[in-house]
Amino acid sequence: MNAAYLEKIEQEVKQMPPEYLPALFNIIHTFRKSVQLNTAKQSFQQGLQEALSGETQAIETLWDNMET
């Protein structure tokens, strides 16, 4: 990881009032979760869970409403 970015982030965090730190943590955590790819195991488990719960779509409809 780029140490310069970590230092800049640390400097910014140190300037935050303590009462804002929980919100900042939530932002950082949510961002990481949104950009981080799942492992193959996690993806398989999610797909299996969706299939078992009926969250499926007929293959004929997969391209419906797609912009070309």
PyMOL Python script that loads the backbone (N, CA, C, O; Angstrom):
from pymol import cmd

cmd.read_pdbstr("""\
ATOM      1  N   MET A   1       0.852  -1.176   0.000  1.00  0.00           N
ATOM      2  CA  MET A   1       0.000   0.000   0.000  1.00  0.00           C
ATOM      3  C   MET A   1       0.894   1.234   0.000  1.00  0.00           C
ATOM      4  O   MET A   1       1.984   1.235   0.573  1.00  0.00           O
ATOM      5  N   ASN A   2       0.424   2.246  -0.632  1.00  0.00           N
ATOM      6  CA  ASN A   2       1.192   3.471  -0.757  1.00  0.00           C
ATOM      7  C   ASN A   2       1.246   4.199   0.589  1.00  0.00           C
ATOM      8  O   ASN A   2       0.228   4.683   1.084  1.00  0.00           O
ATOM      9  N   ALA A   3       2.434   4.270   1.168  1.00  0.00           N
ATOM     10  CA  ALA A   3       2.614   4.871   2.489  1.00  0.00           C
ATOM     11  C   ALA A   3       2.246   6.351   2.503  1.00  0.00           C
ATOM     12  O   ALA A   3       1.772   6.861   3.518  1.00  0.00           O
ATOM     13  N   ALA A   4       2.459   7.038   1.394  1.00  0.00           N
ATOM     14  CA  ALA A   4       2.135   8.471   1.337  1.00  0.00           C
ATOM     15  C   ALA A   4       0.638   8.689   1.535  1.00  0.00           C
ATOM     16  O   ALA A   4       0.233   9.620   2.231  1.00  0.00           O
ATOM     17  N   TYR A   5      -0.186   7.833   0.925  1.00  0.00           N
ATOM     18  CA  TYR A   5      -1.634   7.966   1.105  1.00  0.00           C
ATOM     19  C   TYR A   5      -2.037   7.657   2.535  1.00  0.00           C
ATOM     20  O   TYR A   5      -2.899   8.331   3.099  1.00  0.00           O
ATOM     21  N   LEU A   6      -1.420   6.644   3.125  1.00  0.00           N
ATOM     22  CA  LEU A   6      -1.740   6.314   4.511  1.00  0.00           C
ATOM     23  C   LEU A   6      -1.403   7.475   5.438  1.00  0.00           C
ATOM     24  O   LEU A   6      -2.154   7.780   6.365  1.00  0.00           O
ATOM     25  N   GLU A   7      -0.275   8.116   5.182  1.00  0.00           N
ATOM     26  CA  GLU A   7       0.111   9.272   6.000  1.00  0.00           C
ATOM     27  C   GLU A   7      -0.880  10.421   5.839  1.00  0.00           C
ATOM     28  O   GLU A   7      -1.250  11.067   6.819  1.00  0.00           O
ATOM     29  N   LYS A   8      -1.311  10.676   4.596  1.00  0.00           N
ATOM     30  CA  LYS A   8      -2.275  11.742   4.353  1.00  0.00           C
ATOM     31  C   LYS A   8      -3.615  11.439   5.025  1.00  0.00           C
ATOM     32  O   LYS A   8      -4.242  12.322   5.610  1.00  0.00           O
ATOM     33  N   ILE A   9      -4.034  10.199   4.933  1.00  0.00           N
ATOM     34  CA  ILE A   9      -5.290   9.808   5.573  1.00  0.00           C
ATOM     35  C   ILE A   9      -5.166   9.960   7.084  1.00  0.00           C
ATOM     36  O   ILE A   9      -6.079  10.463   7.739  1.00  0.00           O
ATOM     37  N   GLU A  10      -4.044   9.526   7.629  1.00  0.00           N
ATOM     38  CA  GLU A  10      -3.828   9.649   9.078  1.00  0.00           C
ATOM     39  C   GLU A  10      -3.859  11.115   9.508  1.00  0.00           C
ATOM     40  O   GLU A  10      -4.445  11.436  10.542  1.00  0.00           O
ATOM     41  N   GLN A  11      -3.246  11.999   8.742  1.00  0.00           N
ATOM     42  CA  GLN A  11      -3.252  13.422   9.065  1.00  0.00           C
ATOM     43  C   GLN A  11      -4.678  13.978   9.072  1.00  0.00           C
ATOM     44  O   GLN A  11      -5.051  14.753   9.952  1.00  0.00           O
ATOM     45  N   GLU A  12      -5.455  13.573   8.087  1.00  0.00           N
ATOM     46  CA  GLU A  12      -6.843  14.031   8.019  1.00  0.00           C
ATOM     47  C   GLU A  12      -7.652  13.526   9.207  1.00  0.00           C
ATOM     48  O   GLU A  12      -8.433  14.275   9.794  1.00  0.00           O
ATOM     49  N   VAL A  13      -7.467  12.269   9.558  1.00  0.00           N
ATOM     50  CA  VAL A  13      -8.215  11.674  10.677  1.00  0.00           C
ATOM     51  C   VAL A  13      -7.851  12.375  11.979  1.00  0.00           C
ATOM     52  O   VAL A  13      -8.720  12.633  12.812  1.00  0.00           O
ATOM     53  N   LYS A  14      -6.589  12.680  12.154  1.00  0.00           N
ATOM     54  CA  LYS A  14      -6.158  13.354  13.383  1.00  0.00           C
ATOM     55  C   LYS A  14      -6.780  14.743  13.531  1.00  0.00           C
ATOM     56  O   LYS A  14      -6.884  15.259  14.645  1.00  0.00           O
ATOM     57  N   GLN A  15      -7.192  15.351  12.418  1.00  0.00           N
ATOM     58  CA  GLN A  15      -7.810  16.669  12.473  1.00  0.00           C
ATOM     59  C   GLN A  15      -9.316  16.608  12.711  1.00  0.00           C
ATOM     60  O   GLN A  15      -9.954  17.641  12.914  1.00  0.00           O
ATOM     61  N   MET A  16      -9.879  15.415  12.687  1.00  0.00           N
ATOM     62  CA  MET A  16     -11.329  15.258  12.861  1.00  0.00           C
ATOM     63  C   MET A  16     -11.714  15.397  14.331  1.00  0.00           C
ATOM     64  O   MET A  16     -11.022  14.872  15.203  1.00  0.00           O
ATOM     65  N   PRO A  17     -12.798  16.090  14.609  1.00  0.00           N
ATOM     66  CA  PRO A  17     -13.302  16.101  15.983  1.00  0.00           C
ATOM     67  C   PRO A  17     -13.730  14.672  16.365  1.00  0.00           C
ATOM     68  O   PRO A  17     -14.294  13.956  15.538  1.00  0.00           O
ATOM     69  N   PRO A  18     -13.470  14.268  17.585  1.00  0.00           N
ATOM     70  CA  PRO A  18     -13.751  12.890  18.004  1.00  0.00           C
ATOM     71  C   PRO A  18     -15.192  12.444  17.767  1.00  0.00           C
ATOM     72  O   PRO A  18     -15.447  11.271  17.495  1.00  0.00           O
ATOM     73  N   GLU A  19     -16.122  13.371  17.869  1.00  0.00           N
ATOM     74  CA  GLU A  19     -17.525  12.976  17.707  1.00  0.00           C
ATOM     75  C   GLU A  19     -17.851  12.564  16.261  1.00  0.00           C
ATOM     76  O   GLU A  19     -18.881  11.934  16.022  1.00  0.00           O
ATOM     77  N   TYR A  20     -16.991  12.910  15.303  1.00  0.00           N
ATOM     78  CA  TYR A  20     -17.221  12.537  13.902  1.00  0.00           C
ATOM     79  C   TYR A  20     -16.546  11.213  13.524  1.00  0.00           C
ATOM     80  O   TYR A  20     -16.782  10.685  12.438  1.00  0.00           O
ATOM     81  N   LEU A  21     -15.728  10.691  14.397  1.00  0.00           N
ATOM     82  CA  LEU A  21     -14.984   9.476  14.052  1.00  0.00           C
ATOM     83  C   LEU A  21     -15.877   8.267  13.771  1.00  0.00           C
ATOM     84  O   LEU A  21     -15.575   7.518  12.841  1.00  0.00           O
ATOM     85  N   PRO A  22     -16.960   8.033  14.519  1.00  0.00           N
ATOM     86  CA  PRO A  22     -17.820   6.889  14.174  1.00  0.00           C
ATOM     87  C   PRO A  22     -18.411   7.012  12.763  1.00  0.00           C
ATOM     88  O   PRO A  22     -18.489   6.022  12.036  1.00  0.00           O
ATOM     89  N   ALA A  23     -18.819   8.207  12.383  1.00  0.00           N
ATOM     90  CA  ALA A  23     -19.360   8.405  11.035  1.00  0.00           C
ATOM     91  C   ALA A  23     -18.273   8.192   9.982  1.00  0.00           C
ATOM     92  O   ALA A  23     -18.525   7.588   8.939  1.00  0.00           O
ATOM     93  N   LEU A  24     -17.079   8.683  10.251  1.00  0.00           N
ATOM     94  CA  LEU A  24     -15.972   8.499   9.324  1.00  0.00           C
ATOM     95  C   LEU A  24     -15.645   7.019   9.175  1.00  0.00           C
ATOM     96  O   LEU A  24     -15.399   6.541   8.068  1.00  0.00           O
ATOM     97  N   PHE A  25     -15.641   6.307  10.274  1.00  0.00           N
ATOM     98  CA  PHE A  25     -15.395   4.860  10.210  1.00  0.00           C
ATOM     99  C   PHE A  25     -16.438   4.192   9.328  1.00  0.00           C
ATOM    100  O   PHE A  25     -16.094   3.357   8.492  1.00  0.00           O
ATOM    101  N   ASN A  26     -17.709   4.545   9.502  1.00  0.00           N
ATOM    102  CA  ASN A  26     -18.769   3.940   8.691  1.00  0.00           C
ATOM    103  C   ASN A  26     -18.578   4.232   7.210  1.00  0.00           C
ATOM    104  O   ASN A  26     -18.810   3.362   6.371  1.00  0.00           O
ATOM    105  N   ILE A  27     -18.158   5.444   6.885  1.00  0.00           N
ATOM    106  CA  ILE A  27     -17.911   5.805   5.495  1.00  0.00           C
ATOM    107  C   ILE A  27     -16.782   4.956   4.919  1.00  0.00           C
ATOM    108  O   ILE A  27     -16.913   4.398   3.830  1.00  0.00           O
ATOM    109  N   ILE A  28     -15.689   4.863   5.641  1.00  0.00           N
ATOM    110  CA  ILE A  28     -14.541   4.093   5.165  1.00  0.00           C
ATOM    111  C   ILE A  28     -14.908   2.617   5.023  1.00  0.00           C
ATOM    112  O   ILE A  28     -14.573   1.984   4.023  1.00  0.00           O
ATOM    113  N   HIS A  29     -15.588   2.080   6.014  1.00  0.00           N
ATOM    114  CA  HIS A  29     -15.971   0.670   5.987  1.00  0.00           C
ATOM    115  C   HIS A  29     -16.914   0.393   4.814  1.00  0.00           C
ATOM    116  O   HIS A  29     -16.728  -0.586   4.090  1.00  0.00           O
ATOM    117  N   THR A  30     -17.912   1.237   4.622  1.00  0.00           N
ATOM    118  CA  THR A  30     -18.862   1.055   3.532  1.00  0.00           C
ATOM    119  C   THR A  30     -18.166   1.166   2.182  1.00  0.00           C
ATOM    120  O   THR A  30     -18.454   0.392   1.269  1.00  0.00           O
ATOM    121  N   PHE A  31     -17.261   2.113   2.053  1.00  0.00           N
ATOM    122  CA  PHE A  31     -16.512   2.261   0.810  1.00  0.00           C
ATOM    123  C   PHE A  31     -15.708   1.002   0.514  1.00  0.00           C
ATOM    124  O   PHE A  31     -15.744   0.491  -0.605  1.00  0.00           O
ATOM    125  N   ARG A  32     -14.984   0.500   1.508  1.00  0.00           N
ATOM    126  CA  ARG A  32     -14.168  -0.697   1.295  1.00  0.00           C
ATOM    127  C   ARG A  32     -15.027  -1.876   0.867  1.00  0.00           C
ATOM    128  O   ARG A  32     -14.670  -2.608  -0.056  1.00  0.00           O
ATOM    129  N   LYS A  33     -16.153  -2.058   1.533  1.00  0.00           N
ATOM    130  CA  LYS A  33     -17.034  -3.178   1.206  1.00  0.00           C
ATOM    131  C   LYS A  33     -17.602  -3.035  -0.207  1.00  0.00           C
ATOM    132  O   LYS A  33     -17.854  -4.037  -0.877  1.00  0.00           O
ATOM    133  N   SER A  34     -17.807  -1.794  -0.663  1.00  0.00           N
ATOM    134  CA  SER A  34     -18.410  -1.591  -1.982  1.00  0.00           C
ATOM    135  C   SER A  34     -17.418  -1.812  -3.126  1.00  0.00           C
ATOM    136  O   SER A  34     -17.835  -2.120  -4.242  1.00  0.00           O
ATOM    137  N   VAL A  35     -16.136  -1.665  -2.876  1.00  0.00           N
ATOM    138  CA  VAL A  35     -15.160  -1.815  -3.950  1.00  0.00           C
ATOM    139  C   VAL A  35     -14.377  -3.121  -3.876  1.00  0.00           C
ATOM    140  O   VAL A  35     -13.742  -3.519  -4.852  1.00  0.00           O
ATOM    141  N   GLN A  36     -14.418  -3.777  -2.748  1.00  0.00           N
ATOM    142  CA  GLN A  36     -13.653  -5.013  -2.570  1.00  0.00           C
ATOM    143  C   GLN A  36     -14.419  -6.190  -3.166  1.00  0.00           C
ATOM    144  O   GLN A  36     -15.601  -6.380  -2.879  1.00  0.00           O
ATOM    145  N   LEU A  37     -13.744  -6.972  -3.990  1.00  0.00           N
ATOM    146  CA  LEU A  37     -14.362  -8.136  -4.598  1.00  0.00           C
ATOM    147  C   LEU A  37     -14.515  -9.253  -3.572  1.00  0.00           C
ATOM    148  O   LEU A  37     -13.670  -9.435  -2.696  1.00  0.00           O
ATOM    149  N   ASN A  38     -15.601  -9.988  -3.700  1.00  0.00           N
ATOM    150  CA  ASN A  38     -15.800 -11.162  -2.850  1.00  0.00           C
ATOM    151  C   ASN A  38     -14.842 -12.262  -3.271  1.00  0.00           C
ATOM    152  O   ASN A  38     -14.391 -12.297  -4.415  1.00  0.00           O
ATOM    153  N   THR A  39     -14.534 -13.154  -2.348  1.00  0.00           N
ATOM    154  CA  THR A  39     -13.744 -14.322  -2.699  1.00  0.00           C
ATOM    155  C   THR A  39     -14.612 -15.247  -3.542  1.00  0.00           C
ATOM    156  O   THR A  39     -15.831 -15.086  -3.592  1.00  0.00           O
ATOM    157  N   ALA A  40     -13.989 -16.210  -4.198  1.00  0.00           N
ATOM    158  CA  ALA A  40     -14.753 -17.173  -4.995  1.00  0.00           C
ATOM    159  C   ALA A  40     -15.745 -17.918  -4.109  1.00  0.00           C
ATOM    160  O   ALA A  40     -16.874 -18.180  -4.523  1.00  0.00           O
ATOM    161  N   LYS A  41     -15.328 -18.257  -2.898  1.00  0.00           N
ATOM    162  CA  LYS A  41     -16.209 -18.972  -1.975  1.00  0.00           C
ATOM    163  C   LYS A  41     -17.426 -18.114  -1.614  1.00  0.00           C
ATOM    164  O   LYS A  41     -18.556 -18.602  -1.611  1.00  0.00           O
ATOM    165  N   GLN A  42     -17.190 -16.841  -1.312  1.00  0.00           N
ATOM    166  CA  GLN A  42     -18.294 -15.941  -0.967  1.00  0.00           C
ATOM    167  C   GLN A  42     -19.249 -15.766  -2.143  1.00  0.00           C
ATOM    168  O   GLN A  42     -20.466 -15.755  -1.957  1.00  0.00           O
ATOM    169  N   SER A  43     -18.706 -15.628  -3.354  1.00  0.00           N
ATOM    170  CA  SER A  43     -19.539 -15.468  -4.545  1.00  0.00           C
ATOM    171  C   SER A  43     -20.384 -16.709  -4.789  1.00  0.00           C
ATOM    172  O   SER A  43     -21.569 -16.606  -5.107  1.00  0.00           O
ATOM    173  N   PHE A  44     -19.775 -17.886  -4.640  1.00  0.00           N
ATOM    174  CA  PHE A  44     -20.515 -19.135  -4.815  1.00  0.00           C
ATOM    175  C   PHE A  44     -21.625 -19.252  -3.775  1.00  0.00           C
ATOM    176  O   PHE A  44     -22.758 -19.597  -4.108  1.00  0.00           O
ATOM    177  N   GLN A  45     -21.300 -18.966  -2.519  1.00  0.00           N
ATOM    178  CA  GLN A  45     -22.302 -19.057  -1.454  1.00  0.00           C
ATOM    179  C   GLN A  45     -23.459 -18.094  -1.708  1.00  0.00           C
ATOM    180  O   GLN A  45     -24.617 -18.456  -1.500  1.00  0.00           O
ATOM    181  N   GLN A  46     -23.163 -16.883  -2.153  1.00  0.00           N
ATOM    182  CA  GLN A  46     -24.217 -15.911  -2.446  1.00  0.00           C
ATOM    183  C   GLN A  46     -25.075 -16.406  -3.602  1.00  0.00           C
ATOM    184  O   GLN A  46     -26.303 -16.339  -3.533  1.00  0.00           O
ATOM    185  N   GLY A  47     -24.450 -16.898  -4.655  1.00  0.00           N
ATOM    186  CA  GLY A  47     -25.198 -17.406  -5.800  1.00  0.00           C
ATOM    187  C   GLY A  47     -26.073 -18.585  -5.429  1.00  0.00           C
ATOM    188  O   GLY A  47     -27.218 -18.675  -5.872  1.00  0.00           O
ATOM    189  N   LEU A  48     -25.548 -19.485  -4.623  1.00  0.00           N
ATOM    190  CA  LEU A  48     -26.325 -20.633  -4.178  1.00  0.00           C
ATOM    191  C   LEU A  48     -27.499 -20.191  -3.323  1.00  0.00           C
ATOM    192  O   LEU A  48     -28.612 -20.689  -3.492  1.00  0.00           O
ATOM    193  N   GLN A  49     -27.263 -19.271  -2.416  1.00  0.00           N
ATOM    194  CA  GLN A  49     -28.335 -18.760  -1.563  1.00  0.00           C
ATOM    195  C   GLN A  49     -29.425 -18.086  -2.407  1.00  0.00           C
ATOM    196  O   GLN A  49     -30.614 -18.285  -2.159  1.00  0.00           O
ATOM    197  N   GLU A  50     -29.021 -17.298  -3.393  1.00  0.00           N
ATOM    198  CA  GLU A  50     -30.001 -16.646  -4.265  1.00  0.00           C
ATOM    199  C   GLU A  50     -30.803 -17.670  -5.059  1.00  0.00           C
ATOM    200  O   GLU A  50     -32.016 -17.525  -5.213  1.00  0.00           O
ATOM    201  N   ALA A  51     -30.136 -18.701  -5.560  1.00  0.00           N
ATOM    202  CA  ALA A  51     -30.832 -19.734  -6.331  1.00  0.00           C
ATOM    203  C   ALA A  51     -31.809 -20.504  -5.452  1.00  0.00           C
ATOM    204  O   ALA A  51     -32.937 -20.779  -5.858  1.00  0.00           O
ATOM    205  N   LEU A  52     -31.370 -20.849  -4.249  1.00  0.00           N
ATOM    206  CA  LEU A  52     -32.232 -21.617  -3.345  1.00  0.00           C
ATOM    207  C   LEU A  52     -33.439 -20.810  -2.869  1.00  0.00           C
ATOM    208  O   LEU A  52     -34.487 -21.376  -2.560  1.00  0.00           O
ATOM    209  N   SER A  53     -33.289 -19.492  -2.811  1.00  0.00           N
ATOM    210  CA  SER A  53     -34.399 -18.663  -2.350  1.00  0.00           C
ATOM    211  C   SER A  53     -35.287 -18.196  -3.512  1.00  0.00           C
ATOM    212  O   SER A  53     -36.225 -17.422  -3.316  1.00  0.00           O
ATOM    213  N   GLY A  54     -34.979 -18.672  -4.708  1.00  0.00           N
ATOM    214  CA  GLY A  54     -35.819 -18.336  -5.855  1.00  0.00           C
ATOM    215  C   GLY A  54     -35.495 -17.014  -6.514  1.00  0.00           C
ATOM    216  O   GLY A  54     -36.271 -16.528  -7.337  1.00  0.00           O
ATOM    217  N   GLU A  55     -34.373 -16.429  -6.173  1.00  0.00           N
ATOM    218  CA  GLU A  55     -33.981 -15.155  -6.788  1.00  0.00           C
ATOM    219  C   GLU A  55     -33.309 -15.438  -8.137  1.00  0.00           C
ATOM    220  O   GLU A  55     -32.118 -15.189  -8.326  1.00  0.00           O
ATOM    221  N   THR A  56     -34.096 -15.955  -9.045  1.00  0.00           N
ATOM    222  CA  THR A  56     -33.569 -16.305 -10.363  1.00  0.00           C
ATOM    223  C   THR A  56     -34.366 -15.577 -11.432  1.00  0.00           C
ATOM    224  O   THR A  56     -35.422 -15.002 -11.166  1.00  0.00           O
ATOM    225  N   GLN A  57     -33.841 -15.616 -12.639  1.00  0.00           N
ATOM    226  CA  GLN A  57     -34.473 -14.945 -13.765  1.00  0.00           C
ATOM    227  C   GLN A  57     -34.337 -15.861 -14.974  1.00  0.00           C
ATOM    228  O   GLN A  57     -33.286 -16.465 -15.187  1.00  0.00           O
ATOM    229  N   ALA A  58     -35.386 -15.963 -15.754  1.00  0.00           N
ATOM    230  CA  ALA A  58     -35.332 -16.786 -16.961  1.00  0.00           C
ATOM    231  C   ALA A  58     -34.274 -16.244 -17.910  1.00  0.00           C
ATOM    232  O   ALA A  58     -34.160 -15.034 -18.104  1.00  0.00           O
ATOM    233  N   ILE A  59     -33.505 -17.144 -18.495  1.00  0.00           N
ATOM    234  CA  ILE A  59     -32.406 -16.718 -19.369  1.00  0.00           C
ATOM    235  C   ILE A  59     -32.905 -15.879 -20.543  1.00  0.00           C
ATOM    236  O   ILE A  59     -32.186 -15.010 -21.038  1.00  0.00           O
ATOM    237  N   GLU A  60     -34.126 -16.137 -20.984  1.00  0.00           N
ATOM    238  CA  GLU A  60     -34.675 -15.386 -22.105  1.00  0.00           C
ATOM    239  C   GLU A  60     -34.854 -13.905 -21.768  1.00  0.00           C
ATOM    240  O   GLU A  60     -34.913 -13.075 -22.676  1.00  0.00           O
ATOM    241  N   THR A  61     -34.942 -13.563 -20.498  1.00  0.00           N
ATOM    242  CA  THR A  61     -35.202 -12.179 -20.101  1.00  0.00           C
ATOM    243  C   THR A  61     -33.956 -11.428 -19.643  1.00  0.00           C
ATOM    244  O   THR A  61     -34.038 -10.254 -19.282  1.00  0.00           O
ATOM    245  N   LEU A  62     -32.826 -12.082 -19.656  1.00  0.00           N
ATOM    246  CA  LEU A  62     -31.611 -11.445 -19.119  1.00  0.00           C
ATOM    247  C   LEU A  62     -31.229 -10.173 -19.862  1.00  0.00           C
ATOM    248  O   LEU A  62     -30.674  -9.257 -19.254  1.00  0.00           O
ATOM    249  N   TRP A  63     -31.512 -10.089 -21.166  1.00  0.00           N
ATOM    250  CA  TRP A  63     -31.110  -8.927 -21.943  1.00  0.00           C
ATOM    251  C   TRP A  63     -32.246  -7.931 -22.123  1.00  0.00           C
ATOM    252  O   TRP A  63     -32.072  -6.909 -22.787  1.00  0.00           O
ATOM    253  N   ASP A  64     -33.407  -8.215 -21.540  1.00  0.00           N
ATOM    254  CA  ASP A  64     -34.520  -7.273 -21.624  1.00  0.00           C
ATOM    255  C   ASP A  64     -34.127  -5.960 -20.946  1.00  0.00           C
ATOM    256  O   ASP A  64     -33.432  -5.960 -19.930  1.00  0.00           O
ATOM    257  N   ASN A  65     -34.566  -4.874 -21.502  1.00  0.00           N
ATOM    258  CA  ASN A  65     -34.341  -3.527 -20.958  1.00  0.00           C
ATOM    259  C   ASN A  65     -32.880  -3.095 -20.953  1.00  0.00           C
ATOM    260  O   ASN A  65     -32.515  -2.160 -20.240  1.00  0.00           O
ATOM    261  N   MET A  66     -32.041  -3.765 -21.740  1.00  0.00           N
ATOM    262  CA  MET A  66     -30.646  -3.368 -21.846  1.00  0.00           C
ATOM    263  C   MET A  66     -30.511  -2.322 -22.933  1.00  0.00           C
ATOM    264  O   MET A  66     -31.119  -2.442 -23.996  1.00  0.00           O
ATOM    265  N   GLU A  67     -29.721  -1.304 -22.671  1.00  0.00           N
ATOM    266  CA  GLU A  67     -29.456  -0.291 -23.681  1.00  0.00           C
ATOM    267  C   GLU A  67     -28.408  -0.803 -24.643  1.00  0.00           C
ATOM    268  O   GLU A  67     -27.431  -1.432 -24.236  1.00  0.00           O
ATOM    269  N   THR A  68     -28.612  -0.536 -25.906  1.00  0.00           N
ATOM    270  CA  THR A  68     -27.627  -0.991 -26.900  1.00  0.00           C
ATOM    271  C   THR A  68     -26.913   0.161 -27.527  1.00  0.00           C
ATOM    272  O   THR A  68     -26.052  -0.040 -28.384  1.00  0.00           O
TER     273      THR A  68
END
""", "prot")
cmd.dss("prot")
cmd.show_as("cartoon", "prot")
cmd.util.cbc("prot")
cmd.orient("prot")
